């Protein structure tokens, strides 16, 4: 005979806790039940019931029910901030939401000066910030990071539908008007290839520093020096 058990959901913060939600016996937690039991009856009212209208972040772990597209869409529709494994999805409060737009499954902030002003940062200098771009199986995101780490990160673009592909990254940079700010970009080597316009997949010259020949396997462990790249134009000898 299995011992009796009970499943309870609750949220805890520095200012208090949410009501306890008792999950009925035999109910499996998926995106639908998570939405019906917790998000709609509890999360949508947290700004008023617990935080007196102040901005907050609703943080949960990477469980499938939390990271499902239906859950993320629900949080966005409820205008509720969410954080999955450290990835900010949206900001609470009209003073922040007015600076965000949505286009083709991408949430983005076109007005960096406006959102910084709403956060209490009156002076904006592009050289004080760097743009971080990364992706995972669940999301593609662009975040502004302060060089002195004095201010928190600023969400510039986020999508749970766009894949890590060259044309998607190019579209995001155009939408957030990167050319007008010219931030230093922080990315991994895979993203460097995207930004330089190099092809995905098993390309002949995948390195952005030199013409290392990925298909010349006989020379991989013998040859030490390869011709350096002299041109970083899109379409040049890939």
N, CA, C and O of each residue as an XYZ file, in Angstrom:
952
protein
N       0.838     -1.203      0.000
C       0.000      0.000      0.000
C       0.877      1.259      0.000
O       1.755      1.406      0.851
N       0.641      2.149     -0.939
C       1.423      3.365     -1.020
C       1.025      4.339      0.087
O      -0.153      4.442      0.428
N       2.007      5.057      0.651
C       1.662      6.058      1.680
C       0.870      7.203      1.069
O       1.010      7.506     -0.116
N       0.047      7.827      1.878
C      -0.738      8.963      1.420
C       0.173     10.153      1.127
O       1.165     10.369      1.823
N      -0.162     10.908      0.110
C       0.637     12.079     -0.255
C      -0.283     13.190     -0.717
O      -1.434     12.955     -1.084
N       0.243     14.400     -0.693
C      -0.519     15.561     -1.132
C       0.433     16.507     -1.868
O       1.591     16.666     -1.481
N      -0.071     17.129     -2.931
C       0.727     18.085     -3.698
C       0.172     19.489     -3.472
O      -1.024     19.736     -3.629
N       1.074     20.405     -3.098
C       0.673     21.774     -2.773
C       1.514     22.744     -3.591
O       2.714     22.539     -3.773
N       0.873     23.804     -4.085
C       1.596     24.879     -4.768
C       1.484     26.141     -3.955
O       0.421     26.446     -3.415
N       2.594     26.896     -3.858
C       2.576     28.180     -3.164
C       3.701     29.046     -3.704
O       4.718     28.533     -4.172
N       3.522     30.346     -3.641
C       4.560     31.296     -4.000
C       5.008     32.061     -2.772
O       4.187     32.426     -1.930
N       6.317     32.310     -2.663
C       6.871     32.983     -1.479
C       7.708     34.169     -1.922
O       8.469     34.076     -2.885
N       7.566     35.289     -1.216
C       8.371     36.473     -1.505
C       8.781     37.131     -0.197
O       8.420     36.672      0.887
N       9.546     38.219     -0.315
C      10.010     38.926      0.873
C       8.863     39.617      1.600
O       8.982     39.936      2.783
N       7.758     39.851      0.905
C       6.635     40.573      1.525
C       5.488     39.649      1.918
O       4.472     40.122      2.426
N       5.625     38.351      1.699
C       4.557     37.439      2.073
C       4.480     36.236      1.155
O       5.396     35.982      0.373
N       3.393     35.501      1.250
C       3.211     34.306      0.434
C       1.828     34.324     -0.196
O       0.933     35.054      0.230
N       1.684     33.499     -1.221
C       0.383     33.352     -1.870
C      -0.482     32.379     -1.080
O       0.025     31.691     -0.194
N      -1.756     32.307     -1.376
C      -2.584     31.247     -0.775
C      -2.071     29.869     -1.201
O      -1.503     29.720     -2.283
N      -2.270     28.884     -0.360
C      -1.892     27.516     -0.695
C      -2.887     26.932     -1.691
O      -4.101     27.043     -1.515
N      -2.355     26.309     -2.737
C      -3.197     25.654     -3.734
C      -3.003     24.146     -3.597
O      -1.906     23.633     -3.819
N      -4.070     23.440     -3.229
C      -4.006     21.990     -3.089
C      -4.404     21.345     -4.417
O      -5.509     21.554     -4.917
N      -3.490     20.566     -4.973
C      -3.734     19.899     -6.247
C      -4.570     18.647     -5.983
O      -4.176     17.815     -5.165
N      -5.703     18.493     -6.650
C      -6.549     17.311     -6.426
C      -5.789     16.017     -6.702
O      -4.903     15.970     -7.556
N      -6.144     14.992     -5.979
C      -5.492     13.696     -6.141
C      -5.671     13.174     -7.561
O      -6.759     13.256     -8.130
N      -4.604     12.643     -8.119
C      -4.659     12.054     -9.447
C      -4.516     13.040    -10.589
O      -4.481     12.636    -11.752
N      -4.432     14.332    -10.280
C      -4.299     15.343    -11.331
C      -2.830     15.485    -11.712
O      -1.972     15.667    -10.848
N      -2.548     15.400    -12.999
C      -1.196     15.571    -13.500
C      -0.986     17.032    -13.879
O      -1.816     17.635    -14.559
N       0.137     17.593    -13.430
C       0.424     18.998    -13.705
C       1.015     19.140    -15.105
O       2.156     18.753    -15.355
N       0.232     19.692    -15.995
C       0.715     20.049    -17.325
C       0.428     21.536    -17.534
O       0.022     22.227    -16.600
N       0.635     22.023    -18.745
C       0.442     23.449    -18.995
C      -0.980     23.897    -18.691
O      -1.187     24.984    -18.152
N      -1.960     23.067    -19.034
C      -3.362     23.454    -18.825
C      -3.723     23.512    -17.343
O      -4.318     24.485    -16.880
N      -3.357     22.462    -16.601
C      -3.694     22.452    -15.173
C      -2.907     23.511    -14.412
O      -3.419     24.090    -13.454
N      -1.666     23.773    -14.828
C      -0.872     24.827    -14.191
C      -1.531     26.189    -14.389
O      -1.570     27.019    -13.480
N      -2.045     26.395    -15.591
C      -2.742     27.650    -15.890
C      -4.047     27.748    -15.100
O      -4.339     28.789    -14.510
N      -4.833     26.669    -15.086
C      -6.161     26.698    -14.454
C      -6.078     26.772    -12.929
O      -6.903     27.426    -12.290
N      -5.074     26.097    -12.345
C      -4.998     26.011    -10.885
C      -4.233     27.166    -10.244
O      -4.552     27.573     -9.126
N      -3.218     27.703    -10.945
C      -2.349     28.679    -10.297
C      -2.276     30.028    -11.020
O      -2.440     31.072    -10.390
N      -2.034     30.016    -12.325
C      -1.780     31.281    -13.010
C      -2.991     32.202    -13.025
O      -2.917     33.352    -12.593
N      -4.105     31.684    -13.528
C      -5.279     32.546    -13.648
C      -5.902     32.920    -12.290
O      -6.266     34.079    -12.094
N      -6.034     31.972    -11.348
C      -6.654     32.371    -10.081
C      -5.726     33.122     -9.122
O      -6.208     33.823     -8.232
N      -4.403     32.991     -9.284
C      -3.480     33.575     -8.299
C      -2.544     34.607     -8.924
O      -2.504     35.756     -8.485
N      -1.785     34.196     -9.957
C      -0.699     35.036    -10.472
C      -1.180     36.364    -11.047
O      -0.515     37.387    -10.886
N      -2.318     36.354    -11.708
C      -2.766     37.581    -12.380
C      -3.107     38.700    -11.404
O      -3.141     39.866    -11.797
N      -3.361     38.365    -10.131
C      -3.739     39.379     -9.151
C      -2.618     39.710     -8.171
O      -2.821     40.508     -7.256
N      -1.432     39.107     -8.346
C      -0.360     39.300     -7.369
C       0.069     40.759     -7.265
O       0.416     41.225     -6.180
N       0.050     41.478     -8.377
C       0.492     42.874     -8.348
C      -0.297     43.688     -7.333
O       0.260     44.558     -6.663
N      -1.609     43.405     -7.218
C      -2.455     44.155     -6.293
C      -2.560     43.483     -4.936
O      -2.548     44.164     -3.911
N      -2.663     42.155     -4.908
C      -2.900     41.456     -3.647
C      -1.657     41.382     -2.768
O      -1.779     41.334     -1.544
N      -0.464     41.371     -3.362
C       0.755     41.198     -2.576
C       1.730     42.359     -2.710
O       2.396     42.718     -1.738
N       1.826     42.956     -3.907
C       2.894     43.925     -4.154
C       2.405     45.365     -4.291
O       3.179     46.243     -4.671
N       1.149     45.617     -3.990
C       0.593     46.982     -3.962
C       0.856     47.750     -5.254
O       1.157     48.943     -5.227
N       0.738     47.051     -6.389
C       0.906     47.702     -7.676
C       2.339     47.900     -8.123
O       2.576     48.484     -9.181
N       3.311     47.424     -7.337
C       4.719     47.600     -7.682
C       5.196     46.486     -8.620
O       4.637     45.389     -8.605
N       6.225     46.758     -9.438
C       6.759     45.719    -10.335
C       7.312     44.531     -9.555
O       7.840     44.692     -8.455
N       7.190     43.368    -10.118
C       7.727     42.160     -9.499
C       8.043     41.148    -10.587
O       7.650     41.329    -11.740
N       8.746     40.090    -10.231
C       9.076     39.008    -11.165
C       8.542     37.696    -10.607
O       8.837     37.332     -9.468
N       7.770     37.002    -11.398
C       7.222     35.693    -11.036
C       8.216     34.621    -11.498
O       8.377     34.392    -12.696
N       8.865     33.981    -10.557
C       9.943     33.053    -10.883
C       9.542     31.609    -10.581
O       9.066     31.288     -9.491
N       9.750     30.751    -11.582
C       9.528     29.325    -11.376
C      10.618     28.551    -12.098
O      11.376     29.129    -12.876
N      10.707     27.241    -11.848
C      11.823     26.477    -12.387
C      11.535     26.043    -13.828
O      10.579     26.502    -14.453
N      12.384     25.148    -14.335
C      12.275     24.732    -15.725
C      11.424     23.497    -15.951
O      11.652     22.768    -16.917
N      10.448     23.240    -15.087
C       9.544     22.108    -15.297
C       8.803     22.268    -16.621
O       8.514     23.395    -17.025
N       8.489     21.170    -17.304
C       7.802     21.269    -18.607
C       6.538     22.113    -18.582
O       6.257     22.837    -19.537
N       5.771     22.028    -17.499
C       4.549     22.819    -17.408
C       4.842     24.316    -17.333
O       4.018     25.133    -17.744
N       6.019     24.677    -16.806
C       6.379     26.088    -16.663
C       6.933     26.670    -17.952
O       6.735     27.849    -18.244
N       7.620     25.851    -18.716
C       8.292     26.353    -19.925
C       7.475     26.140    -21.192
O       7.903     26.536    -22.277
N       6.315     25.525    -21.070
C       5.481     25.281    -22.248
C       5.069     26.599    -22.897
O       4.886     27.611    -22.221
N       4.929     26.563    -24.217
C       4.542     27.768    -24.955
C       3.196     28.294    -24.457
O       3.002     29.505    -24.350
N       2.272     27.388    -24.152
C       0.959     27.811    -23.660
C       1.075     28.571    -22.344
O       0.337     29.529    -22.112
N       1.992     28.153    -21.485
C       2.203     28.841    -20.214
C       2.779     30.226    -20.437
O       2.326     31.196    -19.829
N       3.786     30.325    -21.318
C       4.396     31.620    -21.597
C       3.390     32.576    -22.232
O       3.352     33.759    -21.893
N       2.576     32.062    -23.151
C       1.547     32.903    -23.768
C       0.544     33.394    -22.728
O       0.081     34.533    -22.782
N       0.219     32.518    -21.783
C      -0.728     32.894    -20.734
C      -0.150     34.009    -19.866
O      -0.854     34.960    -19.526
N       1.121     33.897    -19.508
C       1.749     34.921    -18.678
C       1.801     36.265    -19.393
O       1.598     37.313    -18.782
N       2.074     36.223    -20.689
C       2.114     37.462    -21.450
C       0.724     38.087    -21.525
O       0.575     39.301    -21.381
N      -0.301     37.247    -21.754
C      -1.673     37.754    -21.827
C      -2.127     38.335    -20.490
O      -2.891     39.299    -20.452
N      -1.653     37.745    -19.397
C      -2.022     38.235    -18.071
C      -1.168     39.423    -17.648
O      -1.367     39.980    -16.569
N      -0.202     39.820    -18.508
C       0.727     40.906    -18.179
C       1.460     40.610    -16.883
O       1.701     41.505    -16.073
N       1.814     39.334    -16.696
C       2.512     38.911    -15.489
C       3.960     38.626    -15.812
O       4.234     37.877    -16.749
N       4.924     39.207    -15.057
C       6.321     38.943    -15.332
C       6.676     37.510    -14.989
O       6.097     36.931    -14.070
N       7.602     36.941    -15.704
C       7.982     35.558    -15.474
C       9.475     35.390    -15.662
O      10.095     36.088    -16.464
N      10.043     34.463    -14.919
C      11.455     34.147    -15.070
C      11.607     32.629    -15.050
O      11.265     31.984    -14.059
N      12.114     32.059    -16.130
C      12.404     30.638    -16.212
C      13.907     30.457    -16.305
O      14.521     30.856    -17.295
N      14.504     29.863    -15.289
C      15.948     29.636    -15.275
C      16.712     30.922    -15.567
O      17.722     30.904    -16.272
N      16.227     32.041    -15.023
C      16.937     33.294    -15.163
C      16.610     34.086    -16.406
O      17.231     35.126    -16.627
N      15.674     33.659    -17.228
C      15.370     34.369    -18.467
C      14.116     35.216    -18.296
O      13.019     34.676    -18.152
N      14.268     36.539    -18.309
C      13.123     37.423    -18.121
C      12.259     37.415    -19.368
O      12.779     37.538    -20.477
N      10.976     37.275    -19.212
C      10.056     37.263    -20.335
C       9.342     38.597    -20.469
O       9.271     39.130    -21.577
N       8.819     39.151    -19.411
C       8.130     40.427    -19.528
C       8.252     41.202    -18.232
O       8.691     40.656    -17.220
N       7.867     42.477    -18.253
C       7.943     43.345    -17.096
C       6.546     43.787    -16.692
O       5.682     44.015    -17.539
N       6.340     43.904    -15.393
C       5.031     44.276    -14.870
C       4.916     45.781    -14.765
O       5.891     46.457    -14.437
N       3.754     46.306    -15.034
C       3.496     47.721    -14.863
C       3.379     48.443    -16.184
O       4.152     48.198    -17.111
N       2.393     49.347    -16.267
C       2.159     50.069    -17.514
C       3.349     50.919    -17.908
O       3.597     51.121    -19.096
N       4.107     51.432    -16.905
C       5.238     52.288    -17.222
C       6.333     51.535    -17.963
O       7.134     52.147    -18.669
N       6.379     50.180    -17.806
C       7.336     49.358    -18.534
C       6.723     48.804    -19.817
O       7.368     48.800    -20.866
N       5.489     48.339    -19.735
C       4.862     47.670    -20.874
C       4.703     48.575    -22.083
O       4.688     48.094    -23.216
N       4.584     49.872    -21.863
C       4.399     50.787    -22.984
C       5.622     50.870    -23.878
O       5.536     51.376    -24.997
N       6.761     50.381    -23.400
C       7.995     50.431    -24.181
C       8.245     49.139    -24.957
O       9.274     49.015    -25.622
N       7.327     48.177    -24.884
C       7.499     46.898    -25.562
C       6.489     46.748    -26.691
O       5.370     47.256    -26.623
N       6.911     46.045    -27.719
C       6.062     45.756    -28.868
C       6.162     44.260    -29.168
O       7.042     43.572    -28.650
N       5.246     43.765    -30.014
C       5.259     42.356    -30.420
C       5.095     42.277    -31.924
O       4.230     42.934    -32.504
N       5.935     41.466    -32.547
C       5.866     41.299    -33.996
C       6.333     39.903    -34.369
O       7.465     39.521    -34.073
N       5.464     39.143    -35.016
C       5.793     37.799    -35.518
C       6.381     36.900    -34.445
O       7.360     36.195    -34.693
N       5.794     36.917    -33.252
C       6.258     36.052    -32.177
C       7.461     36.586    -31.430
O       8.022     35.879    -30.592
N       7.877     37.815    -31.706
C       9.029     38.419    -31.029
C       8.562     39.580    -30.163
O       7.916     40.504    -30.659
N       8.882     39.541    -28.876
C       8.654     40.671    -27.992
C       9.935     41.480    -27.945
O      11.006     40.921    -27.706
N       9.850     42.799    -28.170
C      11.062     43.596    -28.232
C      10.814     44.992    -27.676
O       9.675     45.444    -27.560
N      11.898     45.651    -27.340
C      11.859     47.006    -26.806
C      12.567     47.931    -27.782
O      13.797     47.912    -27.841
N      11.841     48.744    -28.554
C      12.473     49.626    -29.531
C      13.023     50.914    -28.930
O      13.817     51.604    -29.571
N      12.613     51.246    -27.711
C      12.978     52.524    -27.104
C      13.778     52.288    -25.826
O      13.208     52.244    -24.736
N      15.078     52.138    -25.954
C      15.903     51.848    -24.788
C      15.978     53.049    -23.851
O      16.011     52.880    -22.632
N      16.004     54.259    -24.407
C      16.054     55.449    -23.551
C      14.806     55.558    -22.680
O      14.885     55.935    -21.511
N      13.651     55.224    -23.262
C      12.401     55.328    -22.520
C      12.315     54.359    -21.363
O      11.879     54.727    -20.273
N      12.729     53.116    -21.590
C      12.612     52.130    -20.510
C      13.653     52.389    -19.428
O      13.397     52.128    -18.252
N      14.830     52.902    -19.809
C      15.821     53.265    -18.798
C      15.310     54.410    -17.931
O      15.515     54.418    -16.717
N      14.644     55.374    -18.559
C      14.077     56.482    -17.801
C      13.012     55.992    -16.835
O      12.914     56.480    -15.709
N      12.199     55.010    -17.283
C      11.167     54.437    -16.404
C      11.791     53.688    -15.239
O      11.178     53.570    -14.178
N      13.013     53.176    -15.427
C      13.704     52.451    -14.364
C      14.529     53.380    -13.481
O      15.192     52.926    -12.549
N      14.490     54.682    -13.771
C      15.213     55.635    -12.943
C      16.632     55.908    -13.397
O      17.455     56.376    -12.610
N      16.933     55.618    -14.672
C      18.263     55.886    -15.218
C      18.121     56.989    -16.266
O      17.826     56.689    -17.423
N      18.324     58.264    -15.894
C      18.036     59.368    -16.814
C      19.056     59.546    -17.926
O      18.715     60.046    -18.998
N      20.308     59.143    -17.690
C      21.369     59.367    -18.670
C      21.728     58.062    -19.370
O      22.112     57.084    -18.727
N      21.599     58.059    -20.689
C      21.899     56.864    -21.476
C      23.072     57.129    -22.404
O      23.059     58.079    -23.187
N      24.089     56.274    -22.305
C      25.248     56.325    -23.183
C      25.464     54.930    -23.749
O      25.755     54.010    -22.985
N      25.333     54.735    -25.060
C      25.464     53.383    -25.637
C      26.762     52.681    -25.271
O      26.793     51.455    -25.164
N      27.845     53.452    -25.075
C      29.135     52.834    -24.743
C      29.154     52.236    -23.340
O      30.067     51.486    -22.996
N      28.140     52.568    -22.522
C      28.064     52.009    -21.163
C      27.381     50.654    -21.136
O      27.307     50.021    -20.083
N      26.880     50.198    -22.283
C      26.104     48.958    -22.336
C      26.658     48.033    -23.408
O      27.269     48.480    -24.379
N      26.437     46.741    -23.219
C      26.790     45.737    -24.221
C      25.581     44.856    -24.475
O      24.760     44.645    -23.582
N      25.471     44.343    -25.687
C      24.308     43.534    -26.079
C      24.670     42.058    -26.032
O      25.601     41.615    -26.705
N      23.932     41.307    -25.236
C      24.141     39.865    -25.106
C      23.068     39.132    -25.906
O      21.876     39.370    -25.715
N      23.488     38.252    -26.788
C      22.558     37.476    -27.615
C      22.817     35.997    -27.372
O      23.959     35.542    -27.423
N      21.761     35.257    -27.111
C      21.917     33.825    -26.867
C      20.600     33.127    -27.188
O      19.553     33.760    -27.321
N      20.686     31.830    -27.306
C      19.480     31.048    -27.584
C      19.608     29.679    -26.937
O      20.700     29.236    -26.581
N      18.479     29.031    -26.795
C      18.411     27.664    -26.287
C      17.312     26.954    -27.056
O      16.776     27.495    -28.024
N      16.978     25.760    -26.638
C      15.901     25.039    -27.291
C      14.552     25.719    -27.059
O      13.596     25.488    -27.800
N      14.485     26.558    -26.025
C      13.205     27.160    -25.651
C      13.060     28.613    -26.083
O      11.934     29.088    -26.235
N      14.158     29.333    -26.285
C      14.009     30.762    -26.529
C      15.219     31.346    -27.249
O      16.307     30.771    -27.260
N      14.985     32.514    -27.850
C      16.029     33.343    -28.447
C      15.892     34.720    -27.816
O      14.800     35.288    -27.797
N      16.995     35.264    -27.298
C      16.877     36.492    -26.516
C      18.053     37.434    -26.756
O      19.166     37.009    -27.067
N      17.767     38.736    -26.601
C      18.765     39.797    -26.626
C      18.591     40.618    -25.354
O      17.481     41.044    -25.034
N      19.686     40.841    -24.628
C      19.625     41.551    -23.359
C      20.752     42.569    -23.300
O      21.889     42.262    -23.659
N      20.443     43.779    -22.848
C      21.472     44.787    -22.616
C      22.051     44.607    -21.215
O      21.308     44.515    -20.237
N      23.372     44.558    -21.122
C      24.067     44.413    -19.848
C      24.898     45.660    -19.596
O      25.580     46.147    -20.498
N      24.846     46.174    -18.386
C      25.617     47.362    -18.045
C      27.071     46.989    -17.808
O      27.362     46.019    -17.108
N      27.984     47.757    -18.390
C      29.405     47.422    -18.305
C      29.944     47.464    -16.886
O      30.873     46.729    -16.551
N      29.374     48.312    -16.055
C      29.828     48.376    -14.676
C      28.996     47.548    -13.720
O      29.250     47.541    -12.515
N      27.993     46.843    -14.256
C      27.084     46.022    -13.443
C      26.399     46.831    -12.343
O      26.022     46.293    -11.302
N      26.245     48.140    -12.592
C      25.545     48.982    -11.614
C      24.037     48.821    -11.758
O      23.303     48.838    -10.771
N      23.582     48.665    -13.009
C      22.163     48.518    -13.286
C      21.852     47.094    -13.732
O      22.729     46.371    -14.204
N      20.601     46.710    -13.577
C      20.177     45.379    -13.987
C      20.105     45.249    -15.503
O      20.216     46.239    -16.226
N      19.920     44.033    -15.974
C      19.842     43.771    -17.414
C      18.529     44.305    -17.983
O      17.507     44.340    -17.299
N      18.580     44.721    -19.249
C      17.421     45.280    -19.942
C      17.052     44.356    -21.091
O      17.859     44.133    -21.994
N      15.851     43.822    -21.064
C      15.386     42.950    -22.132
C      15.163     43.753    -23.406
O      14.391     44.712    -23.410
N      15.841     43.361    -24.494
C      15.662     44.034    -25.782
C      14.857     43.198    -26.764
O      14.136     43.748    -27.596
N      14.970     41.891    -26.679
C      14.210     41.032    -27.579
C      14.088     39.643    -26.996
O      15.038     39.120    -26.413
N      12.904     39.037    -27.153
C      12.683     37.688    -26.604
C      11.631     36.974    -27.439
O      10.590     37.542    -27.769
N      11.918     35.723    -27.774
C      10.949     34.921    -28.524
C      11.077     33.461    -28.129
O      12.179     32.933    -27.974
N       9.935     32.824    -27.970
C       9.921     31.385    -27.719
C       9.543     30.634    -28.987
O       9.350     29.418    -28.961
N       9.439     31.358    -30.099
C       9.033     30.749    -31.366
C      10.130     30.811    -32.426
O      10.210     29.934    -33.285
N      10.977     31.843    -32.372
C      12.041     31.980    -33.365
C      13.216     31.069    -33.042
O      13.593     30.917    -31.880
N      13.789     30.466    -34.069
C      14.941     29.597    -33.898
C      16.234     30.384    -34.095
O      16.236     31.495    -34.625
N      17.332     29.773    -33.649
C      18.645     30.407    -33.787
C      19.130     30.242    -35.220
O      19.897     29.331    -35.533
N      18.672     31.137    -36.079
C      19.045     31.119    -37.483
C      19.458     32.522    -37.908
O      19.076     33.515    -37.290
N      20.245     32.580    -38.973
C      20.827     33.863    -39.386
C      19.760     34.922    -39.655
O      19.869     36.044    -39.160
N      18.744     34.585    -40.423
C      17.753     35.597    -40.786
C      16.954     36.075    -39.578
O      16.499     37.218    -39.551
N      16.776     35.192    -38.557
C      16.073     35.614    -37.347
C      16.913     36.595    -36.532
O      16.410     37.613    -36.056
N      18.208     36.273    -36.376
C      19.098     37.170    -35.644
C      19.207     38.511    -36.376
O      19.199     39.568    -35.746
N      19.307     38.465    -37.686
C      19.380     39.690    -38.487
C      18.119     40.538    -38.298
O      18.199     41.758    -38.159
N      16.953     39.879    -38.295
C      15.694     40.601    -38.124
C      15.617     41.260    -36.754
O      15.154     42.394    -36.634
N      16.075     40.545    -35.709
C      16.034     41.108    -34.361
C      16.912     42.349    -34.268
O      16.501     43.363    -33.704
N      18.129     42.271    -34.826
C      19.031     43.426    -34.771
C      18.445     44.629    -35.506
O      18.638     45.775    -35.098
N      17.735     44.356    -36.583
C      17.100     45.455    -37.316
C      15.929     46.039    -36.528
O      15.751     47.257    -36.489
N      15.130     45.174    -35.901
C      13.954     45.633    -35.161
C      14.351     46.491    -33.958
O      13.706     47.501    -33.678
N      15.413     46.093    -33.243
C      15.838     46.858    -32.066
C      16.730     48.033    -32.445
O      17.241     48.743    -31.579
N      16.914     48.235    -33.772
C      17.671     49.390    -34.281
C      19.107     49.388    -33.759
O      19.590     50.381    -33.217
N      19.769     48.257    -33.934
C      21.131     48.122    -33.426
C      22.092     49.140    -34.046
O      22.968     49.654    -33.351
N      21.946     49.436    -35.324
C      22.869     50.329    -36.019
C      22.888     51.725    -35.416
O      23.888     52.432    -35.543
N      21.806     52.141    -34.762
C      21.749     53.475    -34.168
C      22.498     53.554    -32.846
O      22.830     54.645    -32.385
N      22.772     52.385    -32.224
C      23.432     52.366    -30.912
C      24.842     51.791    -30.981
O      25.732     52.230    -30.253
N      25.045     50.805    -31.858
C      26.367     50.213    -32.069
C      26.978     49.684    -30.772
O      28.137     49.958    -30.462
N      26.171     48.912    -30.010
C      26.687     48.311    -28.786
C      27.742     47.260    -29.107
O      27.726     46.670    -30.187
N      28.654     47.027    -28.174
C      29.528     45.863    -28.247
C      28.667     44.627    -28.037
O      27.840     44.597    -27.126
N      28.850     43.614    -28.864
C      28.011     42.420    -28.805
C      28.761     41.282    -28.115
O      29.916     41.010    -28.441
N      28.112     40.626    -27.172
C      28.663     39.470    -26.469
C      27.902     38.222    -26.912
O      26.699     38.107    -26.678
N      28.604     37.293    -27.551
C      27.967     36.078    -28.060
C      28.951     34.915    -27.987
O      30.139     35.111    -27.733
N      28.447     33.704    -28.212
C      29.338     32.559    -28.327
C      29.834     32.455    -29.770
O      29.394     33.209    -30.639
N      30.751     31.519    -30.019
C      31.367     31.426    -31.347
C      30.355     31.064    -32.429
O      30.490     31.488    -33.577
N      29.349     30.288    -32.067
C      28.323     29.930    -33.045
C      27.575     31.173    -33.506
O      27.287     31.328    -34.693
N      27.258     32.065    -32.556
C      26.558     33.285    -32.911
C      27.454     34.238    -33.696
O      26.967     35.011    -34.522
N      28.772     34.185    -33.440
C      29.701     34.998    -34.222
C      29.578     34.653    -35.697
O      29.548     35.543    -36.548
N      29.508     33.364    -36.001
C      29.347     32.937    -37.388
C      28.050     33.461    -37.991
O      28.021     33.863    -39.154
N      26.981     33.459    -37.202
C      25.707     34.000    -37.687
C      25.852     35.485    -38.031
O      25.429     35.936    -39.096
N      26.457     36.228    -37.108
C      26.570     37.665    -37.299
C      27.451     38.015    -38.486
O      27.273     39.057    -39.118
N      28.402     37.142    -38.785
C      29.278     37.370    -39.937
C      28.676     36.835    -41.228
O      29.276     36.956    -42.296
N      27.499     36.249    -41.128
C      26.818     35.778    -42.324
C      27.318     34.453    -42.851
O      27.046     34.105    -44.001
N      28.055     33.694    -42.023
C      28.542     32.409    -42.497
C      27.432     31.374    -42.464
O      26.496     31.473    -41.671
N      27.544     30.407    -43.310
C      26.497     29.405    -43.455
C      26.451     28.479    -42.245
O      27.458     28.230    -41.582
N      25.251     27.980    -41.985
C      25.098     26.965    -40.944
C      25.369     25.594    -41.542
O      25.440     25.435    -42.760
N      25.518     24.610    -40.669
C      25.776     23.261    -41.157
C      27.262     22.993    -41.331
O      28.099     23.698    -40.768
N      27.587     21.963    -42.119
C      28.971     21.523    -42.288
C      29.607     22.325    -43.420
O      29.681     21.854    -44.555
N      30.064     23.538    -43.110
C      30.667     24.406    -44.107
C      32.147     24.087    -44.283
O      32.771     23.478    -43.415
N      32.692     24.503    -45.409
C      34.097     24.220    -45.701
C      35.034     25.054    -44.841
O      36.044     24.553    -44.349
N      34.692     26.353    -44.656
C      35.532     27.240    -43.854
C      34.692     27.828    -42.715
O      34.214     28.956    -42.834
N      34.502     27.093    -41.615
C      33.619     27.553    -40.539
C      34.250     28.575    -39.606
O      33.532     29.240    -38.860
N      35.576     28.718    -39.626
C      36.249     29.614    -38.689
C      36.211     31.049    -39.201
O      36.437     31.295    -40.386
N      35.924     32.004    -38.303
C      35.875     33.410    -38.691
C      37.247     34.087    -38.590
O      37.385     35.263    -38.929
N      38.263     33.345    -38.125
C      39.604     33.908    -37.991
C      40.526     33.525    -39.146
O      41.379     34.312    -39.556
N      40.349     32.317    -39.664
C      41.241     31.850    -40.723
C      40.477     30.888    -41.630
O      39.327     30.536    -41.367
N      41.154     30.470    -42.712
C      40.552     29.530    -43.658
C      40.917     28.097    -43.283
O      41.524     27.364    -44.064
N      40.533     27.723    -42.076
C      40.713     26.327    -41.670
C      39.721     25.479    -42.448
O      38.516     25.726    -42.415
N      40.237     24.481    -43.146
C      39.413     23.668    -44.041
C      38.837     22.485    -43.263
O      39.559     21.549    -42.919
N      37.546     22.535    -42.992
C      36.920     21.481    -42.193
C      36.857     20.150    -42.933
O      36.672     19.107    -42.306
N      37.009     20.171    -44.254
C      36.892     18.937    -45.034
C      38.241     18.300    -45.359
O      38.293     17.176    -45.859
N      39.319     19.004    -45.079
C      40.656     18.463    -45.326
C      41.130     17.709    -44.094
O      42.029     18.160    -43.385
N      40.523     16.568    -43.849
C      40.784     15.830    -42.611
C      42.216     15.324    -42.500
O      42.716     15.140    -41.390
N      42.877     15.098    -43.611
C      44.251     14.610    -43.567
C      45.203     15.638    -42.966
O      46.272     15.285    -42.468
N      44.813     16.909    -43.014
C      45.683     17.968    -42.509
C      45.291     18.467    -41.113
O      45.994     19.303    -40.544
N      44.195     17.977    -40.558
C      43.700     18.517    -39.301
C      44.686     18.374    -38.154
O      44.787     19.279    -37.325
N      45.402     17.291    -38.082
C      46.328     17.049    -36.975
C      47.786     17.230    -37.402
O      48.711     16.886    -36.667
N      47.967     17.770    -38.589
C      49.331     17.955    -39.104
C      49.633     19.432    -39.317
O      50.641     19.942    -38.828
N      48.768     20.110    -40.039
C      48.999     21.508    -40.376
C      48.651     22.422    -39.199
O      47.573     22.307    -38.616
N      49.562     23.321    -38.858
C      49.357     24.213    -37.730
C      48.913     25.615    -38.158
O      48.188     26.285    -37.423
N      49.340     26.054    -39.329
C      49.026     27.405    -39.771
C      48.124     27.367    -40.991
O      48.364     26.635    -41.951
N      47.071     28.182    -40.922
C      46.132     28.300    -42.025
C      46.040     29.772    -42.424
O      46.250     30.643    -41.580
N      45.736     30.069    -43.677
C      45.678     31.472    -44.125
C      44.659     32.272    -43.326
O      43.520     31.831    -43.169
N      45.043     33.432    -42.820
C      44.080     34.258    -42.058
C      43.038     34.875    -42.981
O      43.290     35.111    -44.162
N      41.875     35.126    -42.423
C      40.830     35.815    -43.180
C      41.204     37.285    -43.329
O      41.543     37.946    -42.348
N      41.145     37.779    -44.519
C      41.421     39.177    -44.774
C      40.154     39.977    -45.029
O      40.188     41.207    -45.053
N      39.049     39.292    -45.216
C      37.783     39.969    -45.508
C      36.674     39.276    -44.721
O      36.598     38.047    -44.690
N      35.817     40.073    -44.086
C      34.702     39.553    -43.304
C      33.361     39.923    -43.913
O      32.377     40.144    -43.206
N      33.340     39.988    -45.247
C      32.100     40.297    -45.936
C      31.225     39.072    -46.069
O      31.725     37.962    -46.255
N      29.910     39.268    -45.972
C      28.960     38.169    -46.108
C      29.097     37.559    -47.511
O      29.076     38.270    -48.515
N      29.236     36.236    -47.556
C      29.309     35.537    -48.844
C      30.714     35.315    -49.337
O      30.899     34.679    -50.375
N      31.732     35.823    -48.623
C      33.104     35.654    -49.068
C      33.668     34.319    -48.602
O      33.894     34.117    -47.409
N      33.892     33.415    -49.539
C      34.621     32.166    -49.329
C      34.223     31.471    -48.031
O      34.911     31.570    -47.015
N      33.111     30.776    -48.091
C      32.604     30.065    -46.905
C      32.768     28.572    -47.066
O      32.399     27.811    -46.173
